[in-house]
Amino acid sequence: MTEKSELIARAQEVMRRNDRGHYTVPTHGLYPFQWNWDSALSALGFSHFDEARAWTEIDTLFAHQWEDGMVPHIIFHEQDDGYFPGPEVWATGRETPTTGITQPPVAGFAMHRLFERAKDKTLAEKHARALLPRVHAWHEWFFRCRDPQGTGLVAVIHPWETGRDNSVDWDAAFERVPTDGVQPFTRRDTQHANPAHRPTDEQYKRYIYLVQLFRSLGWDNSKLHDASPFQMVDPGFNAILARSCHDLADQADTLDEPAIAARSRAFATKATAAMDTLWSDVHGQHLCLDRTTNTLTDSPSIGGILTVFAPIHSTRARALKERIETLSTSCEYLVPSHDPTTPEFDGLRYWRGPVWLIVNYMIADGLERAGQTEMAERIMADCLRLIHESGFAEYYDPITAEGCGGGHFTWTAAMVIEILRTHEVMA
């Protein structure tokens, strides 16, 4: 067995270990349920050795879509007391319990990629036709419920929606979220992972305050955006949405659904143009917008580099490649989730510095599409170097390569399979 095939086999073993039949958990213990963007990205890994299982992963996610189009960020398929906050805290009233917030809408991109390279075309068309209107409904929900002014950019109303829970990007805005009246709770995440790698207790109080607020409003998505004291326009989140709308338009063209194609293309075009309002010449990347104050956050995080995943102009893609080159002078492994030269950087704490393979993959994909192949290959090579150093961890210190968070992580394994099956990369 070659080194490449051995690494793929190890990655497949991780994915099978976390497979629950019709959905995967990110990792045993720390995350015992189905997470939204984890599933969509994990499907890419499955597609290389079990196409039917890849489609099932996304089908299961959308089987729990809300009537208004929202797709929740967690689906609680089974009872497990090892995670907080569980379904009793969310109290969304769903037959199969779910949370009441969403996550980055990467499913449109993942579905299109699965379809494009499918060996079983009949199977792919069957699933894509069923999923197309559901994914489109989710995209429409975003622009209806999270962009009430029609700017072309959507806001997140809870840090957990971004997937970048404790990013430095949220620090200033999060100070406006109260902690008074938060019901006492016991965290479970720090029983499974080093507390030094996780968000702080003070941040958790604010996370739970928002959950309690939204619950008090009956999870009515026509009210939550305006009611939230936390309204952030995350450039990375919007880039994922724009890319998924773009890819869904192409998918709709292939399946002869012109109305969905036109609507999706219009979403993507408007969103991509609007992202220019988030650009910072000083930082050489996009920044987050605090919608409540209408100001850009002075925080050079990975969210403003992930924008290359969207169909942005080549000049912006080139500038982002140069930004990554600058970051590479202050770390050993690309791409850190926060600038290592800033005082807020913490190479071990979740989204305040560590490298995440899923974000690396999306950045590399965007760079490659924009013709910046050398940097894309460098990022993918760093992904494999991290695996060799520290295994299939949740995330990694960008300077020491220390594996952090959960181990035997599903989407980390999926990205390794995806990279090795689609590129010739030397670590």
C-alpha positions as CSV (number, residue, x, y, z in Angstrom):
1,M,0.0,0.0,0.0
2,T,1.4,3.4,-1.0
3,E,1.6,6.3,1.5
4,K,-1.3,8.0,-0.3
5,S,-3.6,5.0,-0.3
6,E,-2.8,4.3,3.4
7,L,-3.7,7.9,4.3
8,I,-7.0,7.6,2.4
9,A,-7.7,4.3,4.1
10,R,-7.1,5.9,7.5
11,A,-9.4,8.8,6.6
12,Q,-12.1,6.4,5.5
13,E,-11.8,4.6,8.8
14,V,-12.4,7.9,10.7
15,M,-15.5,8.6,8.6
16,R,-16.9,5.1,9.1
17,R,-16.3,5.4,12.8
18,N,-18.5,8.5,13.0
19,D,-21.1,7.1,10.5
20,R,-24.6,6.6,12.1
21,G,-26.1,5.1,8.9
22,H,-27.9,8.0,7.5
23,Y,-25.9,10.8,9.0
24,T,-22.4,11.3,10.5
25,V,-21.5,12.9,13.8
26,P,-18.4,15.2,13.7
27,T,-16.7,13.1,16.4
28,H,-17.8,10.8,19.2
29,G,-18.4,12.5,22.5
30,L,-17.7,16.2,21.8
31,Y,-20.3,16.4,19.0
32,P,-22.8,13.5,19.2
33,F,-25.4,14.9,16.7
34,Q,-25.7,15.9,13.0
35,W,-24.2,19.3,12.2
36,N,-25.3,21.2,9.1
37,W,-22.1,22.3,7.3
38,D,-20.2,19.3,8.7
39,S,-22.6,17.0,6.9
40,A,-22.4,18.9,3.6
41,L,-18.6,18.9,3.5
42,S,-18.3,15.3,4.8
43,A,-20.5,14.2,1.8
44,L,-17.6,15.2,-0.4
45,G,-15.4,12.7,1.3
46,F,-18.0,9.9,1.1
47,S,-18.5,10.6,-2.6
48,H,-15.1,9.1,-3.4
49,F,-15.9,5.7,-2.0
50,D,-19.7,5.5,-1.5
51,E,-21.7,7.8,-3.8
52,A,-25.1,6.6,-2.4
53,R,-23.9,7.3,1.2
54,A,-22.8,10.8,0.2
55,W,-26.3,11.7,-1.2
56,T,-27.9,10.2,1.9
57,E,-25.9,12.6,4.1
58,I,-27.3,15.6,2.4
59,D,-30.8,14.1,2.1
60,T,-30.9,13.5,5.8
61,L,-30.0,17.1,6.5
62,F,-32.7,18.5,4.3
63,A,-35.3,16.1,5.6
64,H,-35.3,18.3,8.7
65,Q,-35.7,21.6,6.8
66,W,-38.2,24.0,8.4
67,E,-41.4,25.0,6.6
68,D,-40.1,28.5,6.1
69,G,-37.0,27.2,4.3
70,M,-34.4,27.4,7.2
71,V,-32.1,24.4,7.6
72,P,-31.1,24.1,11.3
73,H,-27.5,23.9,12.4
74,I,-28.0,20.7,14.6
75,I,-30.4,17.8,14.3
76,F,-30.8,15.8,17.5
77,H,-31.5,12.4,16.0
78,E,-30.9,10.6,19.3
79,Q,-30.8,11.5,23.0
80,D,-27.3,12.2,24.3
81,D,-26.7,14.1,27.6
82,G,-23.0,14.6,26.6
83,Y,-23.7,17.8,24.8
84,F,-24.9,21.2,25.9
85,P,-27.2,23.0,25.0
86,G,-29.4,20.0,24.1
87,P,-32.9,20.0,22.6
88,E,-34.6,20.8,25.9
89,V,-32.8,24.2,25.9
90,W,-33.7,25.0,22.3
91,A,-37.3,23.9,22.6
92,T,-38.1,24.4,18.9
93,G,-41.0,22.0,19.0
94,R,-39.9,19.9,16.1
95,E,-40.9,16.3,15.9
96,T,-37.2,15.4,15.5
97,P,-35.6,18.0,17.8
98,T,-33.4,20.6,16.1
99,T,-31.8,23.9,17.0
100,G,-33.5,27.1,15.8
101,I,-30.5,28.8,14.1
102,T,-28.7,27.8,10.9
103,Q,-25.1,27.5,9.6
104,P,-23.0,28.3,6.5
105,P,-25.0,27.2,3.4
106,V,-22.3,25.1,1.8
107,A,-24.8,22.4,0.8
108,G,-25.5,24.0,-2.6
109,F,-21.8,23.8,-3.5
110,A,-21.4,20.3,-2.2
111,M,-24.5,19.0,-4.1
112,H,-23.2,20.5,-7.4
113,R,-19.8,19.0,-6.9
114,L,-21.2,15.6,-6.2
115,F,-23.4,15.8,-9.3
116,E,-20.6,17.0,-11.5
117,R,-18.3,14.1,-10.8
118,A,-20.9,11.4,-10.2
119,K,-20.2,8.0,-11.7
120,D,-23.8,6.9,-11.2
121,K,-25.5,9.6,-13.2
122,T,-29.0,8.2,-12.7
123,L,-28.6,8.2,-8.9
124,A,-27.1,11.7,-9.0
125,E,-29.9,13.2,-11.1
126,K,-32.6,11.6,-8.9
127,H,-31.1,13.1,-5.7
128,A,-30.2,16.5,-7.3
129,R,-33.7,16.9,-8.7
130,A,-35.2,16.3,-5.2
131,L,-32.7,18.5,-3.4
132,L,-32.7,21.5,-5.9
133,P,-36.0,23.2,-4.7
134,R,-35.1,22.5,-1.1
135,V,-31.6,24.1,-1.3
136,H,-33.1,27.0,-3.3
137,A,-35.8,27.5,-0.6
138,W,-33.0,27.8,2.0
139,H,-31.2,30.4,-0.1
140,E,-34.4,32.4,-0.5
141,W,-35.0,32.2,3.3
142,F,-31.6,33.8,3.9
143,F,-32.3,36.8,1.7
144,R,-35.9,37.2,3.0
145,C,-35.2,36.8,6.7
146,R,-31.6,37.9,7.1
147,D,-31.3,40.7,4.6
148,P,-34.5,42.7,5.3
149,Q,-33.2,45.8,3.6
150,G,-32.2,44.0,0.4
151,T,-28.5,44.9,0.5
152,G,-27.5,41.6,-1.1
153,L,-25.6,40.6,2.1
154,V,-27.1,38.5,4.9
155,A,-26.5,38.8,8.6
156,V,-26.0,36.1,11.2
157,I,-27.7,36.6,14.6
158,H,-25.7,34.1,16.7
159,P,-21.9,33.4,16.5
160,W,-22.7,29.6,16.2
161,E,-24.4,30.3,12.9
162,T,-21.0,31.4,11.4
163,G,-19.3,28.1,12.4
164,R,-16.6,30.4,13.8
165,D,-18.0,30.5,17.3
166,N,-15.5,32.5,19.2
167,S,-13.8,34.5,16.4
168,V,-12.1,37.8,17.4
169,D,-14.5,39.3,14.8
170,W,-17.4,39.0,17.3
171,D,-15.7,40.4,20.4
172,A,-16.8,44.0,20.3
173,A,-20.4,43.2,19.1
174,F,-20.7,40.4,21.6
175,E,-20.1,42.9,24.5
176,R,-23.5,44.2,23.8
177,V,-25.1,40.8,24.4
178,P,-26.2,40.7,28.1
179,T,-25.5,37.9,30.5
180,D,-28.2,38.9,33.0
181,G,-31.0,36.4,33.4
182,V,-29.1,33.5,31.8
183,Q,-30.3,30.3,33.4
184,P,-27.6,28.3,35.2
185,F,-26.0,25.6,33.0
186,T,-23.2,23.1,33.0
187,R,-21.0,22.9,29.9
188,R,-20.2,19.5,28.4
189,D,-17.7,20.5,25.8
190,T,-14.9,21.0,28.3
191,Q,-15.4,17.5,29.6
192,H,-14.3,16.2,26.2
193,A,-11.7,18.7,25.1
194,N,-9.1,20.9,26.8
195,P,-10.8,24.0,28.2
196,A,-7.9,26.1,26.9
197,H,-8.9,25.1,23.3
198,R,-12.6,26.1,23.7
199,P,-14.6,29.3,24.1
200,T,-14.7,30.9,27.5
201,D,-17.5,30.7,30.1
202,E,-18.3,34.3,29.6
203,Q,-18.8,33.8,25.9
204,Y,-21.0,30.8,26.6
205,K,-23.3,32.9,28.8
206,R,-23.8,35.2,25.9
207,Y,-24.4,32.3,23.5
208,I,-27.1,31.0,25.8
209,Y,-28.7,34.5,26.3
210,L,-29.3,34.6,22.6
211,V,-30.8,31.2,22.6
212,Q,-33.2,32.2,25.4
213,L,-34.1,35.4,23.6
214,F,-35.0,33.6,20.4
215,R,-36.9,30.9,22.2
216,S,-39.0,33.6,23.9
217,L,-40.0,34.8,20.5
218,G,-41.2,31.4,19.5
219,W,-38.4,30.9,16.9
220,D,-40.3,33.2,14.6
221,N,-37.8,34.0,11.8
222,S,-39.7,37.0,10.8
223,K,-38.8,38.6,14.1
224,L,-35.4,37.2,15.1
225,H,-33.1,39.3,12.9
226,D,-34.4,42.7,14.2
227,A,-34.7,41.4,17.8
228,S,-31.1,40.2,18.0
229,P,-28.5,42.5,19.6
230,F,-25.9,40.6,17.5
231,Q,-26.3,41.2,13.8
232,M,-23.0,40.5,11.9
233,V,-22.4,40.4,8.2
234,D,-19.7,37.8,7.9
235,P,-17.9,38.0,4.6
236,G,-16.9,34.3,4.7
237,F,-20.5,33.3,5.4
238,N,-21.7,35.5,2.5
239,A,-19.1,34.1,0.2
240,I,-20.3,30.5,0.9
241,L,-23.9,31.6,0.2
242,A,-22.9,33.4,-3.0
243,R,-20.9,30.4,-4.2
244,S,-23.7,28.0,-3.4
245,C,-26.2,30.3,-5.3
246,H,-23.8,30.4,-8.2
247,D,-23.4,26.6,-8.3
248,L,-27.1,26.1,-7.8
249,A,-27.8,28.2,-10.8
250,D,-25.5,26.0,-12.9
251,Q,-27.2,22.9,-11.4
252,A,-30.7,24.3,-12.3
253,D,-29.6,24.9,-15.9
254,T,-28.5,21.3,-16.2
255,L,-31.8,20.0,-14.8
256,D,-33.8,22.4,-17.0
257,E,-35.2,24.5,-14.1
258,P,-34.8,28.0,-15.6
259,A,-36.7,29.9,-12.9
260,I,-34.5,28.6,-10.1
261,A,-31.4,29.2,-12.3
262,A,-32.3,32.8,-12.9
263,R,-33.2,33.6,-9.3
264,S,-30.1,31.9,-8.0
265,R,-27.8,33.7,-10.5
266,A,-29.4,37.0,-9.5
267,F,-28.7,36.2,-5.8
268,A,-25.1,35.3,-6.5
269,T,-24.4,38.4,-8.7
270,K,-25.9,40.9,-6.2
271,A,-24.1,39.3,-3.2
272,T,-20.7,39.2,-4.9
273,A,-21.0,42.8,-5.9
274,A,-22.1,43.8,-2.4
275,M,-19.1,42.1,-0.9
276,D,-16.9,44.9,-2.2
277,T,-18.4,47.1,0.5
278,L,-16.6,44.9,3.0
279,W,-13.2,45.3,1.5
280,S,-10.3,46.9,3.5
281,D,-7.3,48.3,1.6
282,V,-5.5,48.6,4.9
283,H,-5.8,44.9,5.7
284,G,-5.8,43.6,2.1
285,Q,-8.9,41.5,2.8
286,H,-12.6,41.7,3.5
287,L,-13.8,42.6,7.0
288,C,-17.0,41.9,9.0
289,L,-19.7,44.5,9.2
290,D,-21.5,45.1,12.4
291,R,-25.0,45.8,11.1
292,T,-26.2,47.4,14.4
293,T,-23.6,50.1,14.2
294,N,-23.0,50.0,10.4
295,T,-19.2,49.8,10.9
296,L,-16.5,47.4,9.7
297,T,-14.7,45.5,12.5
298,D,-11.0,46.0,12.7
299,S,-10.3,42.3,12.8
300,P,-8.2,40.5,10.2
301,S,-9.7,37.0,10.5
302,I,-10.1,34.1,8.1
303,G,-13.7,35.2,7.3
304,G,-12.3,38.0,5.2
305,I,-10.0,35.6,3.3
306,L,-12.6,32.8,2.7
307,T,-14.3,35.3,0.4
308,V,-12.1,33.9,-2.4
309,F,-14.5,30.9,-2.4
310,A,-17.1,33.1,-4.0
311,P,-16.9,34.1,-7.7
312,I,-15.1,37.3,-7.0
313,H,-13.1,39.4,-9.4
314,S,-9.6,38.1,-10.2
315,T,-8.0,41.3,-8.8
316,R,-9.5,40.6,-5.4
317,A,-8.5,37.0,-5.6
318,R,-4.9,38.0,-6.4
319,A,-4.9,40.5,-3.4
320,L,-6.2,37.7,-1.1
321,K,-3.4,35.4,-2.3
322,E,-0.9,38.2,-1.4
323,R,-2.6,38.5,2.0
324,I,-2.1,34.8,2.6
325,E,1.6,35.2,1.6
326,T,1.9,37.9,4.3
327,L,0.3,35.6,6.9
328,S,2.7,32.8,6.0
329,T,5.7,34.9,7.3
330,S,4.3,34.6,10.8
331,C,3.2,31.0,11.0
332,E,4.4,27.6,9.8
333,Y,1.1,26.2,8.5
334,L,-1.5,28.0,6.4
335,V,-4.1,29.4,6.8
336,P,-4.4,30.6,10.4
337,S,-8.0,31.6,11.5
338,H,-6.6,34.9,12.8
339,D,-3.6,37.0,12.1
340,P,-0.7,35.7,14.3
341,T,0.8,39.2,14.6
342,T,-2.2,40.6,16.4
343,P,-2.5,40.6,20.2
344,E,-5.8,38.7,20.1
345,F,-4.2,35.7,18.3
346,D,-4.4,32.4,20.2
347,G,-3.0,29.4,18.3
348,L,-4.8,26.9,20.4
349,R,-8.3,28.4,21.1
350,Y,-10.8,27.3,18.5
351,W,-11.3,30.1,15.9
352,R,-8.9,32.7,17.4
353,G,-5.9,31.3,15.5
354,P,-5.9,27.6,14.7
355,V,-6.0,26.1,11.2
356,W,-9.1,24.3,10.0
357,L,-8.9,22.0,7.0
358,I,-12.4,22.7,5.8
359,V,-11.7,26.4,5.5
360,N,-8.3,25.6,3.9
361,Y,-10.1,23.5,1.3
362,M,-12.6,26.2,0.4
363,I,-9.9,28.9,0.2
364,A,-7.8,26.6,-2.0
365,D,-10.8,25.8,-4.2
366,G,-11.5,29.5,-4.7
367,L,-7.9,30.3,-5.4
368,E,-7.7,27.5,-8.0
369,R,-10.8,28.7,-9.8
370,A,-9.2,32.2,-9.9
371,G,-6.0,30.9,-11.4
372,Q,-3.9,31.2,-8.2
373,T,-2.9,27.5,-8.4
374,E,0.5,27.8,-6.7
375,M,-1.0,29.1,-3.4
376,A,-3.8,26.7,-3.6
377,E,-1.4,23.8,-3.8
378,R,0.7,25.2,-1.0
379,I,-2.4,25.3,1.3
380,M,-3.4,21.8,0.4
381,A,0.1,20.6,1.1
382,D,0.0,22.2,4.5
383,C,-3.2,20.3,5.2
384,L,-1.4,17.0,4.6
385,R,1.6,18.1,6.7
386,L,-0.7,18.8,9.6
387,I,-2.2,15.3,9.3
388,H,1.2,13.7,9.3
389,E,2.2,15.7,12.4
390,S,-1.0,15.4,14.5
391,G,-3.5,13.1,12.9
392,F,-7.2,13.8,12.1
393,A,-7.8,16.5,14.7
394,E,-10.6,19.1,14.7
395,Y,-8.1,22.0,14.2
396,Y,-4.4,22.7,14.6
397,D,-2.0,25.3,16.0
398,P,-0.6,27.1,12.9
399,I,2.8,27.4,14.4
400,T,3.4,24.1,16.3
401,A,0.9,21.9,14.4
402,E,-0.5,20.7,17.8
403,G,-3.8,19.0,17.2
404,C,-6.6,20.6,19.2
405,G,-10.3,20.1,20.0
406,G,-11.9,16.7,19.1
407,G,-9.9,13.8,17.6
408,H,-10.8,11.4,14.8
409,F,-12.8,14.3,13.2
410,T,-15.1,13.5,10.3
411,W,-14.8,16.6,8.1
412,T,-11.0,16.7,8.6
413,A,-10.9,13.1,7.2
414,A,-13.3,14.0,4.4
415,M,-11.1,16.9,3.3
416,V,-8.0,14.6,3.3
417,I,-9.8,12.2,1.0
418,E,-11.1,15.1,-1.2
419,I,-7.6,16.6,-1.6
420,L,-5.8,13.3,-2.3
421,R,-8.5,12.1,-4.7
422,T,-8.6,15.3,-6.8
423,H,-5.0,16.6,-6.7
424,E,-1.5,15.4,-6.8
425,V,-0.2,17.1,-3.6
426,M,3.2,16.6,-2.0
427,A,3.2,17.3,1.7
